Amino acid sequence: MSKSNKLPLNIWLNLILFGFIGQVAWAVENNFFNLYLFNEVGGTMEHTSMMVTASSVVAVLTTLFMGSLSDKINKRKIFICAGYIIWGFTVMIFALLHPDYISKIMGTTPAGAITATVVLVIIMDCIMTFTGSTSNDAAFNAWITDVTSSSNRAKTETVLAVLPVVALVAVTGAFGALSGKFGYPACFIGLGLIVTVCGIIGIFSIKESRTGVKTTASFAETMTYGFRPSVIKSNKSLYLSLVSMGIFAVASQVFFPYLFIYVDHCIDMDTLSSTLTVPVIILAVVVVIAVIATLVSFIILSDRKGKAPFLFPSAIMFIVGLVLVFFTGKNIVWFALSALIAMAGYGLLMIMLGAAIRDFTPEDKAGQLQGIRMIFSVLLPMTIGPAVAVAVTNRYAIDTYLNEYGEAVNVPVPHIYLAAAAIGALIFIPLIFLAKTLKKKNAE
């Protein structure tokens, strides 16, 4: 597929459709699955950490294998469309995973049903992650690299970075409200249907971005490409970008898996007025972030200064915002204002690093290198981040939550935001070198 500076309308439509629906599914998985496991199933923060870690391992292995396979056979569309269709069905299965149902099926005690359901939820989350990573992380992300160029990636990365935030708002408002009114099973079925329909639409809307000519390299060579010392040495800028993304993602995963649990159990909602509701505050945060991200994108494209000047300001906003969240206490307004600063920095930094990774990725190796990207953006962050949050919470926990099964479990503490800020501060080390590399590339 030939590329131009201006992306065709059909590419934009597919990028937004599959990007948004994919992020909605991941937002539910990363936030409401955790909340569902914690509140409805009877899980603990340790169980949440186990689920996040297990799914991250599956995500990386899947992306590494399926991304390499898509490069090997030189096709993307079949992985995207079939993956989304099956992904939707795996989401729907969660409607059956509840201790009440499991107790009836297995004929076990309530305590045994809880344990069995926790295990089944974690296993099913891994299965769902396999389908989602195949279609979204491996094939869809490689497809984006195929159809874009360095001249339009800042714009596409802006859209891709804003979509998760918009998806989070949609999930917070719609899924949160609907799950309270109709229950989680109905919402899991509804979301699954939407994802499946998206895959069906793709059969007719997506154009294959590859030639269909198979590579002559063996599959073993394709799988191990990104781990070779010679490849790392010849693509220093790419791996420098990945290290920066890794530090940033670890810091994010210290608090992101527990964000909804924290707000649900630690923030005082009594300070809200009748008009200033949680959805209104969240919507305002998203609108501001979207405006900032869009303005930055246009600045990058218009004055040609590149991404380098925005790296340090974005990182500072992210870290300062997290520190402020730690000091806000239970006040929802101050929490939202502090979160606005943190999330604005988060969104901008995600745009810069995401665009840098795509710019430095060899175009003919995009599928093979998606797994390497996932190691830094998913595996390490989702293994280290939640573990840090659990350790910090167990050290500083004051309040406990008595779930519906009568079990007392610790709730996240504000110290996790301080821990995230401390880890995030380490990003300045690779950013110093990355900024120099980006300035040099922009001057060429």
N, C-alpha and C positions, 0 to 999 in steps of 0.2 A: 504494500500500500504506500503510495507516494505521500509525502508530507509537505505542507506549506506553512507559512507563518500564520495564516488564518485558518482555524479549524472549521470544517464543514458543520452545518447545523445538526446532521444526524449523529456526528461524533459527540457534540455537546449534549444532545438529548440522552444518548446512551450513557455518557459519563455521569450526568446528573442522576438519571434514573437508577442505574445499577450502583452508583456510588452512594446515593441517599438510602435506598432500600437496604443495601449491605450494611451501612452504618447504623440504621435503625435496628437491624437484627443484632449487630455487635453491641449496641448500646443496651439492649434488653439483656443480652448474655452477660455483659460486663457489670451491669448494675442491678437489674431486677432479678436475675437468677441468684445473685448474691443475697438480695433482700428476701427473695422467696425461700431460699435455703435457710436463712437466719430466722425469719418470722414464721413461716408456714410449715416448714419441714421439721424444724427443731435443731438446726445445725448451729455451730459455733464459729467464731472468727478463725479458729484453726481449720475447720472444715472448709471455710471459704478460701483460705490460703491454699489448702490442698487442691481444691477444684481449680483455682486460678493457675497454679503451678502445673497441674496435670494437663490442662487444656493448652497451656503455652507450649509445652513439650510437643504435644500432638500438632499444634499449629505450625511449629518450625519444621518438624519432620515431614509433615504433609506438604508444606510449601516448597521445601527443598526437593522432595521427590517429584511432586506433580508439576512444579515449575520447570524442572529439568526435563520431565517427560514432554511437556508442551513445546520446549525448545527442540527436543530430539525429533518429534514428529512434525514440528513446525506448524502447529495449529493452536489457536486460542479459543475460538468460538465454542467448540464442543465442550470444553472444560467449564466455560462461563455459564452457558445455558443449562446443561445437564446438572451442573453443580448447584445452581440456584433452585432448580426444580426439586432436587432431592433435599437440599438444605431446608426448604419450607416444610417438608414432611417430617424431618427430624425435630423441628421446633414444635410441631403439633403433638408429638409423642409426649412432651412434657406435661400435657393436660392430664395424663394418666398417672403421673408420678407424685402421689400424695400419700402420707401415712395411712389415711383412712382407707384408700383403695388397696394399698399394699397389704394392710392388715387383713382385709377380707380375702384377698387372693392367696396369701401365704398362711393365713390362720394363725398368725403369731401374736405376741403380746404387744401393747402399745410401744414399749421401749424397743422391742425387736423390730417393729415396723418402722420406727424412726431411723434406726441404724441402717436397715435395709434400704429405706428411701434415700438416705444420704448417699449411700454407695451407688445406687442406681442413678441418682441425679448427676453425680460426678462422672460416671461412666457414659451416660447419655450426653453430657456436656462435651465430652471428648469426641463422641461420634458426630455430634452436631458441628464441632469445631473442624473435624476432618472435611466435611462437605463445604463448610463456609470458607476454609482456608484454600481448598482446591479451587473454588470458583472465584472468590474475591481476592484473597492475599496473593495467590500464585498467578492465575490466569488473567483476572481483570487488571491487576496492577501491571503485569507485563504488557497487556494490551494497551494500556495508557502510555507506557514508554514507547511502544511501537508506533503509535499514531501521533505523538507529540514531538516537538523539537525544542532545543534550548531557547528559541526565540519566543515560544508561547507557554513554556512550562511554569513561569512565575504566575501567569494568569490561571492556568489549570490547577496549580498547587493551591492557589488561593481558594478556588471553588472546593477542592478536595479537603482543604483544612477547615473550611466553614461548614461543610456538610455534616461532620460528626457533631458539631455544636448544635446545629439546627436539628439533627436527628435526636440529640439528647433532650432538647426542649420538647420535641414531638412526643418522645417516649415518656418524658416526665409528665407532660400534660395529659396526653391521650391514654397511654398505658396505665399511668398512675390512677387516673380517674376511672377508667373502664374496669381495671382490676378490682377497685373498691366497690363498684356497682355490680359487675357481672361475675367477678372471681377470676383467678389466674387461669384456670383451664380454658375459658372462653377466649381470653386474650392470647394465649399461646396458639390456639387454633386459628384465630383471626390473623395473627402475625405470620404464621406458617403459610396460610393461603396467599397472603400478599407477596411473600418471597417467591413462592412457586409460580404465581402468575407472572411475576417479573421475569423469571427464567423463560417462560413460554413466549413472552413478548420478544425477548432477545433472539429467539429463533428467526424471527422475521425482520428485526431491526438492526442487529449487529452484522457488520461486514467483517469477514476474516482479515486480520491484519498481517498474516504471514503468507508466504508464497505456497506453502504446502510441500516444499522440497525438503526431504529429511536430511539431517546433518550426517556427515560421515563418521563423526566421533562416536565412540562406544558410550553406552549409557553410564558406565562407571566413570568414564572421563567427564561426562556431562555433570554427573552428581558431585564430583569432587573438585570441579573447576575452581570454585570460589575459595577453596581451602589451600590451594597451591601457593607456596612462598613466592614463586615467580609472578603469579597473578597479583598477589598482594603488593609486591614490590613495584610492579608496573602500573598499579592503580592506587597509589598512595592517597590521593585526594579522596577517592571513594571510601576507603576504609577509615580515613580521618573523619569524614562526614558520618560514617556509621558509628564510630566511637562517640562522637558528639551526640548523636541520636540516642545511643545506648544510655549514656549518663542522664540525659533529659528524660528518657522513658522510665528509667529506674526511679527517679524522683517522683514522676507522675504516678507510678504504680504503688507508691507508699500510701497514697490517700485515695486514688480513684476507685479502687474496688470497694471502699468503705464509705464513699461519699454519701450515698443515699441512706445508708445505715446511720451515719453520723448526723445528718440533718433530721432524720426521723426520730432519733432518740436523744440528741444532745442540744438541739436548737430550740429556743423558746419561741413558740408561735403566738403567744399572747400579746407580744409587742406589735403585731400587725394591726393595721386599721381595717375597716370593712372593705376598702378599695385596694389597699396595698397587700395583695395576696402573694403567696409563694409563686404561682405561675406568672403573675405580672412582673415580679422581680426578676425571675429567671428569663422571661421574654425580653425584658429591658437589657439584661446583661448580654444576651445573644445578639440583639440588634446593634448594640455598641461595638461588640467584638467584630461582627460582620462588616460594619462601616469602617472600622479601623483597618481590618484586613484588606478590604477593597481599596481603600486609599493608599495603603502601603504598596499594594500590587501595581497601581497606576503610577506611583512615584518611581518604582523600580523600572517599569517599562518606559516611562517618559524621559527621565533624566539619565538613564543608562549607568547609574552608579553601581548597579548590581546588588547582590544580596549582603555583601560584607558589612556595610554600614548599619544594618538592622540587627545583626547577630547579638551584639552586646546589650543594646537597649532592650531587646526582647527578653534576653536571659535575666536582666536586672528586674524587669517588671514581674516576671514569673516568680523569682525568688522573693522579692520584696512583698508581693501579694500573699505568698504562703506564710511569711513571717507575720504579716498583719492579721491573717486568719487566726493564727495561734492566739493573738491577743484580743480577739473580738468577744470571747466568751460565748454566751448563749443568745446574744442579740441578733436576730435575723437580718436586720437592716445593715448593721455593721459587717456582718458575715458576708452579705451579698455584695457590698461595696468592696470589701477586701478581695472577695472571690473574683470580682470584675477585673481587678488589676492583675491577679494571678492568671486568669483565663485569657485575658488579652495578650499577655506575654506568652502564654502557652500556645495560643493560636498562631501568633506571629512567628514564634520560634519553629513551630511545626511546619509552617510554610517555607521558611528559609532552608531548614535542614532537609525537608522532603524534596524541594526543588534541587538542592545541591546533590543529593543522592542520585536523582534521575539524570542530572547533567553529567555526572561522572561515571554513570553506568554504561558500559559498552553495549550499544544497541543490539548487536547480534547475540548477546549473552544475557538479555534481560530476564528470561525465565529462570536460568540457572542461578542468577544472583539474588532472586527474590527470597530464597531460603536463607542466604547470608544476611540479608536485610532483616529477616524475621528473628534471627538469633539476637541481633542488637536491639530491635524494637519490640520484641515480644518475649522470647525465651528468658534472657537474662533479667529484663525488667520484671516480668511476672513471677520469676522465681525469687529474686532478691527483694523487690519492693514490698509485697504482702508479708513476707517473713519479717522484715524490719518493722512493719506496722504492728504485727502480732507481738513482737518482742517489746516494742515501746509501750503498747497498750497494757500488756501484762505487768510491766514495770510501774506504770503510772495510773492504772485504772482505779477509779474511786467508786463509780456507779456500776451497778449490774442491772441486767434486764431479765425479768422473769418471763420467759416465753410461755406460749399457750400450753406447753406440756409440763409446766412447773419447774423448769430448769433455770438456774441462775447463770447467766453468761455475761462476760465483760462486754461493754460497748466501747467503740473507738474513742480515744482521747484526743484533745487538740494538739498534743505533743507530736502526733504523726505529721502535722503540717510543718512543724519546726524541723523534724527529721528529714522531711522531703526537701526543705530549703537547704539544709546542710549538704545533702547529697547533690542537689542541683548546682550548688556553688562550684563543684568540681568541673563543671562543663567549661569554665573559663580557660582551663589548661588547653584542651584541644581547640577551642575556639580561636585562640591566638594564632595558631598555625593555619587553621581553616580559613580565617579571614584573609591571611596573606595569600593563600592559594586562590581564593575566589577573586581577590583584587587582580592577581596576575592573569587569571583566565579572562576576566572582564576587559582587561587592557589589550588582549590579543585581537 
